[in-house]
Amino acid sequence: MLSGKEISKWDARWLSRALALARRGGSAVSPNPLVGCVLVKNNRIIAEGFHERFGGPHAEAAALRKAGDDSRGATAYVNLEPCCHAGKTPPCADALIASGIKELVVAMKDPNPVVAGKGLRRLRDAGIRVRLRDGNLARQALALNAPFATWVLKKRPYVILKAAVTLDGKMATASGNSKWITSYGARRCAHRLRARADAVLVGTETVLRDNPSLTSHGTGPNPLRVILDARLRIPASAKVFDANAPTLIATSQKSFDSGRLPLKNHIEAVCVASSQNGRLDLKDLMARLAQRGVARLLAEGGAKLHTSLLSAGLVDEINLFIGPKLIGGDGAPTFFEGRGVGTLRQAYLPGAMHAKQLGPDIFIQCLPESFKV
């Protein structure tokens, strides 16, 4: 019989494999969660699978199909609690029960209230041993599906604020020049962030100043481009309106009714409520994006957009690319401006932070404590 330490070692190995498989789903499964499943018998993998695309077979179903009758008596390792309700596919909990597995090891419960422990209960009631792991594997599982948890619990996308800044925190010179703060390698990494997002959000000023394409530049699928343009100031010739990716224009009721929208097959518009200061209400926009199935949103705008998102408590993760430059300038924009906080006690504190070097640049990823799921 295996000791507790040996069981923990094998759990870590197979759950880590399930997490690695889950990541393969990428943005293709959104807004569904990323899930991987590993079937093990006698400490040997007999089959594995992952959720490959939205509407396609779930990870458990894919693994069970490969295993066939060999699944009887096996242990299933899954990073997320198996579903117990029928959606586009049958319940995974029922499939696992019918397969004859003897045990399930899972890294986290499903945050969806429709499931939320009910899948594990159904498996236990069927006589299957269920073990819910904690510690580092549970944290990895939560981080992996934080966008899904945010989408299903908060009814809005998981918002990643992304910016390229200099060592002194500037996004551009006082005259507006920002090309390029970081190296080609850092910019390619930023393009990959777009490829993993469901949508990318920018404001009017960013489009008018930089005329970006907001595509993944060949690193993966192109996200939906969401453009804040309350007064329809962006010209129809802007790159964000080309046919390389779909575009959604978020605008005011007055502009929406004006008939001046540059609508085409790949361009839509949505009327967003206005806040007290006359700007588009970002919380209303987030709710509308969530209804469209946007679970992971990359905010790439300028200082005004970033400040508005942070001030409204709508930021879940911050990704900073720091270039080894000092540009100074009283009028040079930083990525977070506005009135700021009154005291250091009120400062936004990162709950977890990771840094790595990308050539001459530094990439910092942080999850502010205040905005944890």
C-alpha positions as CSV (number, residue, x, y, z in Angstrom):
1,M,0.0,0.0,0.0
2,L,1.2,3.5,-0.9
3,S,2.1,5.9,2.0
4,G,0.6,9.3,2.3
5,K,3.7,10.9,0.8
6,E,3.7,8.6,-2.1
7,I,0.0,9.3,-2.8
8,S,0.7,13.0,-2.6
9,K,3.6,12.6,-5.1
10,W,1.5,10.8,-7.6
11,D,-1.4,13.1,-7.2
12,A,0.9,16.1,-7.9
13,R,2.3,14.3,-11.0
14,W,-1.1,13.4,-12.6
15,L,-2.9,16.6,-11.6
16,S,0.0,18.7,-13.0
17,R,-0.5,16.7,-16.2
18,A,-4.2,17.4,-16.2
19,L,-3.5,21.2,-15.8
20,A,-1.0,21.0,-18.7
21,L,-3.6,19.4,-20.9
22,A,-6.2,21.9,-19.9
23,R,-4.0,24.8,-21.0
24,R,-4.1,23.4,-24.5
25,G,-7.7,24.6,-24.9
26,G,-6.6,28.2,-24.9
27,S,-9.1,30.7,-26.1
28,A,-11.0,28.2,-28.2
29,V,-13.1,26.9,-25.2
30,S,-14.1,30.3,-23.9
31,P,-16.3,31.1,-22.0
32,N,-16.2,27.5,-20.9
33,P,-13.5,26.6,-18.4
34,L,-10.1,25.0,-19.3
35,V,-10.2,21.3,-18.3
36,G,-7.9,18.4,-18.6
37,C,-8.4,14.8,-17.5
38,V,-5.9,12.0,-16.9
39,L,-7.1,8.3,-16.4
40,V,-4.6,6.3,-14.4
41,K,-4.4,2.6,-13.4
42,N,-1.5,1.0,-11.6
43,N,0.4,4.3,-11.7
44,R,0.2,4.4,-15.5
45,I,-1.7,6.7,-17.8
46,I,-4.3,4.7,-19.8
47,A,-5.9,7.7,-21.5
48,E,-6.1,11.5,-21.3
49,G,-8.1,14.3,-22.9
50,F,-8.9,18.0,-22.7
51,H,-11.7,20.3,-23.6
52,E,-10.6,21.4,-27.1
53,R,-13.3,23.9,-28.2
54,F,-16.5,25.5,-27.1
55,G,-19.4,23.1,-27.7
56,G,-17.0,20.1,-28.2
57,P,-16.6,17.1,-25.9
58,H,-15.5,17.8,-22.4
59,A,-12.1,16.5,-21.1
60,E,-13.6,13.6,-19.2
61,A,-15.6,12.4,-22.2
62,A,-12.6,12.6,-24.4
63,A,-10.4,10.6,-22.0
64,L,-13.1,8.0,-21.4
65,R,-13.7,7.4,-25.1
66,K,-10.0,6.7,-25.5
67,A,-9.9,4.4,-22.5
68,G,-13.0,2.3,-23.3
69,D,-13.4,-0.6,-21.0
70,D,-10.0,0.0,-19.4
71,S,-11.5,2.9,-17.4
72,R,-13.1,0.4,-15.1
73,G,-11.2,0.6,-11.8
74,A,-9.1,3.6,-12.8
75,T,-8.5,6.8,-11.0
76,A,-9.5,10.0,-12.8
77,Y,-7.4,13.2,-12.3
78,V,-9.2,16.4,-13.3
79,N,-8.3,20.0,-12.6
80,L,-12.0,21.1,-12.2
81,E,-15.0,19.4,-10.7
82,P,-17.0,17.4,-13.3
83,C,-20.2,19.0,-14.4
84,C,-23.5,17.5,-13.3
85,H,-25.9,19.3,-15.7
86,A,-26.6,18.9,-19.3
87,G,-25.6,21.8,-21.6
88,K,-24.1,21.4,-25.1
89,T,-22.8,18.0,-23.9
90,P,-24.1,15.4,-21.3
91,P,-23.1,15.6,-17.7
92,C,-19.5,14.5,-17.1
93,A,-20.3,13.2,-13.6
94,D,-22.7,10.7,-15.1
95,A,-20.2,9.6,-17.7
96,L,-17.5,9.0,-15.0
97,I,-20.0,6.9,-12.9
98,A,-21.0,4.8,-15.9
99,S,-17.4,4.2,-16.8
100,G,-16.7,2.3,-13.6
101,I,-13.8,4.4,-12.3
102,K,-13.1,3.8,-8.6
103,E,-11.7,7.2,-7.6
104,L,-11.7,10.9,-8.6
105,V,-9.0,13.4,-7.6
106,V,-9.8,17.0,-8.4
107,A,-7.9,20.3,-7.9
108,M,-10.9,22.6,-7.3
109,K,-14.7,22.8,-7.1
110,D,-16.6,24.3,-10.0
111,P,-17.4,28.0,-9.1
112,N,-20.6,27.8,-11.2
113,P,-23.6,27.8,-8.8
114,V,-25.3,25.2,-11.1
115,V,-22.5,22.8,-10.1
116,A,-20.6,24.0,-7.0
117,G,-20.1,20.7,-5.3
118,K,-23.1,18.9,-6.7
119,G,-20.9,17.0,-9.2
120,L,-18.7,15.7,-6.5
121,R,-21.7,14.7,-4.3
122,R,-23.2,12.7,-7.2
123,L,-20.0,10.8,-7.6
124,R,-19.7,10.1,-3.9
125,D,-23.3,8.9,-3.8
126,A,-22.5,6.5,-6.6
127,G,-19.7,4.9,-4.4
128,I,-16.8,6.6,-6.0
129,R,-14.0,7.8,-3.7
130,V,-13.6,11.6,-4.2
131,R,-10.5,13.6,-3.1
132,L,-10.3,17.3,-3.4
133,R,-6.7,18.5,-3.3
134,D,-5.5,21.8,-1.8
135,G,-2.3,23.7,-1.7
136,N,-0.3,24.7,-4.7
137,L,-2.2,22.6,-7.2
138,A,-5.5,24.1,-6.1
139,R,-4.0,27.6,-6.5
140,Q,-2.8,26.7,-10.0
141,A,-6.2,25.4,-10.9
142,L,-7.9,28.6,-9.6
143,A,-5.5,30.8,-11.5
144,L,-6.0,28.8,-14.7
145,N,-9.8,29.3,-14.6
146,A,-10.0,32.7,-12.9
147,P,-11.6,34.1,-16.1
148,F,-14.3,31.5,-16.0
149,A,-14.9,32.1,-12.3
150,T,-15.1,35.9,-12.9
151,W,-17.5,35.5,-15.8
152,V,-19.8,33.0,-14.0
153,L,-19.8,34.7,-10.6
154,K,-19.4,38.4,-11.3
155,K,-21.2,38.4,-14.7
156,R,-18.4,40.3,-16.4
157,P,-15.1,39.5,-18.1
158,Y,-11.8,38.9,-16.3
159,V,-10.0,42.1,-17.1
160,I,-6.2,42.2,-17.7
161,L,-4.7,45.7,-17.8
162,K,-1.7,45.6,-20.1
163,A,0.8,48.4,-20.6
164,A,4.4,49.1,-21.8
165,V,6.1,51.6,-19.6
166,T,9.6,53.0,-19.1
167,L,11.6,52.7,-15.9
168,D,10.1,55.9,-14.7
169,G,6.6,54.6,-15.4
170,K,5.9,56.6,-18.6
171,M,3.7,55.2,-21.5
172,A,4.9,57.8,-24.0
173,T,6.8,61.1,-24.2
174,A,5.1,64.4,-23.4
175,S,4.6,64.8,-27.2
176,G,2.8,61.4,-27.4
177,N,5.6,59.3,-29.0
178,S,5.6,55.7,-27.7
179,K,7.3,53.6,-30.5
180,W,8.9,51.7,-29.2
181,I,9.3,51.6,-25.4
182,T,10.0,47.8,-25.4
183,S,11.9,45.4,-27.7
184,Y,10.5,43.3,-30.5
185,G,10.5,40.2,-28.2
186,A,8.4,41.9,-25.6
187,R,5.9,43.1,-28.3
188,R,5.6,39.5,-29.6
189,C,4.8,38.4,-26.0
190,A,2.1,41.1,-25.9
191,H,0.7,39.8,-29.2
192,R,0.4,36.3,-27.7
193,L,-1.6,37.8,-24.8
194,R,-4.0,39.1,-27.4
195,A,-4.2,35.6,-29.0
196,R,-5.3,34.2,-25.6
197,A,-7.9,36.9,-25.0
198,D,-11.5,36.8,-26.2
199,A,-11.5,40.6,-26.7
200,V,-9.1,43.5,-26.6
201,L,-10.3,46.9,-25.4
202,V,-9.0,50.4,-26.3
203,G,-10.3,54.0,-26.1
204,T,-10.7,56.6,-28.8
205,E,-7.5,58.4,-28.1
206,T,-5.4,55.3,-28.5
207,V,-6.8,54.6,-31.9
208,L,-6.5,58.2,-33.1
209,R,-2.9,58.5,-31.8
210,D,-1.4,55.1,-32.8
211,N,-3.8,53.6,-35.4
212,P,-3.2,50.0,-34.1
213,S,-4.5,46.9,-35.8
214,L,-5.1,45.1,-32.4
215,T,-4.6,41.7,-34.0
216,S,-2.4,38.9,-32.7
217,H,0.1,39.4,-35.6
218,G,0.1,35.8,-36.5
219,T,0.8,34.4,-32.9
220,G,-2.7,32.9,-32.7
221,P,-6.4,33.7,-33.3
222,N,-7.4,37.4,-33.4
223,P,-9.6,38.6,-30.6
224,L,-12.7,40.7,-30.9
225,R,-11.7,44.4,-31.0
226,V,-13.8,46.5,-28.7
227,I,-13.5,50.3,-29.3
228,L,-14.8,52.9,-26.9
229,D,-16.0,55.8,-29.2
230,A,-18.8,57.7,-27.5
231,R,-18.9,60.5,-30.2
232,L,-17.8,58.4,-33.2
233,R,-14.6,60.3,-33.8
234,I,-12.6,57.4,-35.2
235,P,-12.4,57.6,-39.1
236,A,-13.7,54.6,-41.1
237,S,-10.2,54.2,-42.6
238,A,-8.7,53.2,-39.2
239,K,-7.0,49.8,-39.0
240,V,-9.4,48.6,-36.2
241,F,-12.2,48.6,-38.9
242,D,-10.4,46.4,-41.4
243,A,-11.5,42.9,-42.1
244,N,-8.7,41.1,-40.3
245,A,-10.7,40.7,-37.1
246,P,-14.3,41.4,-35.9
247,T,-14.9,44.8,-34.2
248,L,-17.4,46.0,-31.7
249,I,-18.0,49.8,-31.4
250,A,-19.2,50.8,-27.9
251,T,-20.9,54.2,-28.2
252,S,-23.5,56.4,-26.7
253,Q,-27.3,56.4,-27.4
254,K,-27.1,59.7,-29.3
255,S,-24.3,58.4,-31.6
256,F,-25.9,55.0,-32.0
257,D,-29.0,56.7,-33.3
258,S,-27.1,59.1,-35.6
259,G,-26.7,56.6,-38.4
260,R,-23.0,57.5,-38.7
261,L,-21.7,54.1,-37.6
262,P,-19.3,52.4,-40.1
263,L,-21.1,49.1,-40.0
264,K,-20.0,46.1,-42.2
265,N,-20.3,42.4,-41.9
266,H,-17.4,42.2,-39.4
267,I,-18.3,45.4,-37.5
268,E,-21.1,45.8,-34.9
269,A,-22.1,48.5,-32.5
270,V,-23.5,48.4,-29.0
271,C,-25.2,51.3,-27.2
272,V,-23.7,51.7,-23.7
273,A,-25.2,53.7,-20.9
274,S,-23.4,56.9,-19.9
275,S,-22.0,57.5,-16.4
276,Q,-22.5,60.7,-14.4
277,N,-19.4,62.3,-15.9
278,G,-20.8,61.8,-19.4
279,R,-18.4,59.0,-20.3
280,L,-19.4,55.5,-21.3
281,D,-20.3,53.4,-18.3
282,L,-17.6,50.7,-18.2
283,K,-19.7,48.4,-15.8
284,D,-22.5,48.4,-18.3
285,L,-20.1,47.6,-21.1
286,M,-18.6,44.7,-19.1
287,A,-22.1,43.2,-18.5
288,R,-22.8,43.4,-22.2
289,L,-19.5,41.8,-23.1
290,A,-20.2,39.0,-20.6
291,Q,-23.5,38.4,-22.3
292,R,-21.7,37.9,-25.6
293,G,-19.5,35.2,-24.0
294,V,-16.4,37.4,-23.5
295,A,-14.7,35.9,-20.4
296,R,-11.1,37.2,-20.9
297,L,-10.7,40.9,-21.8
298,L,-7.3,42.6,-22.5
299,A,-7.4,46.3,-21.8
300,E,-4.7,48.0,-23.9
301,G,-5.9,51.6,-23.8
302,G,-4.1,54.7,-22.5
303,A,-3.9,56.3,-19.1
304,K,-7.6,57.4,-19.1
305,L,-9.0,53.9,-19.8
306,H,-6.6,52.3,-17.3
307,T,-7.4,54.8,-14.6
308,S,-11.2,54.4,-15.2
309,L,-11.0,50.6,-15.0
310,L,-8.8,50.7,-11.8
311,S,-11.0,53.3,-10.1
312,A,-14.1,51.2,-10.9
313,G,-12.6,48.1,-9.4
314,L,-12.8,46.3,-12.8
315,V,-9.1,45.1,-13.0
316,D,-8.3,41.5,-12.1
317,E,-4.7,41.3,-13.4
318,I,-2.0,43.8,-14.4
319,N,0.6,42.9,-17.1
320,L,3.5,45.4,-17.3
321,F,6.3,45.4,-19.9
322,I,9.1,47.6,-18.7
323,G,11.6,49.0,-21.1
324,P,15.1,50.1,-19.9
325,K,14.5,53.7,-20.7
326,L,14.1,57.0,-18.8
327,I,12.2,59.7,-20.6
328,G,10.8,62.1,-17.9
329,G,8.5,64.9,-18.7
330,D,5.8,66.5,-16.5
331,G,3.3,65.9,-19.3
332,A,4.3,62.4,-20.2
333,P,1.4,59.9,-19.4
334,T,1.7,57.1,-16.9
335,F,-0.5,54.1,-17.0
336,F,-2.4,55.0,-13.8
337,E,-3.3,58.7,-13.3
338,G,-6.3,60.5,-12.0
339,R,-6.4,61.8,-8.4
340,G,-4.8,58.7,-7.1
341,V,-5.0,57.6,-3.5
342,G,-4.6,59.9,-0.5
343,T,-2.3,57.8,1.6
344,L,0.0,54.8,1.1
345,R,-2.4,52.7,3.2
346,Q,-4.9,53.1,0.3
347,A,-2.5,51.9,-2.4
348,Y,-3.4,48.9,-4.5
349,L,-1.2,46.0,-3.3
350,P,-0.4,43.0,-5.5
351,G,-1.5,39.7,-4.0
352,A,0.9,37.7,-6.2
353,M,3.6,38.9,-8.5
354,H,5.7,37.2,-11.1
355,A,8.6,38.8,-13.1
356,K,10.8,37.5,-15.9
357,Q,13.3,39.1,-18.3
358,L,12.4,39.3,-22.0
359,G,15.7,40.3,-23.7
360,P,16.4,43.9,-22.4
361,D,12.9,44.2,-21.0
362,I,11.2,43.0,-17.8
363,F,7.7,41.5,-17.8
364,I,5.7,41.8,-14.5
365,Q,2.4,40.0,-14.0
366,C,0.5,40.9,-10.8
367,L,-2.9,40.1,-9.4
368,P,-3.9,43.0,-7.1
369,E,-5.1,41.8,-3.7
370,S,-8.2,44.1,-4.0
371,F,-9.4,42.4,-7.1
372,K,-8.9,38.7,-6.4
373,V,-11.7,36.4,-7.6
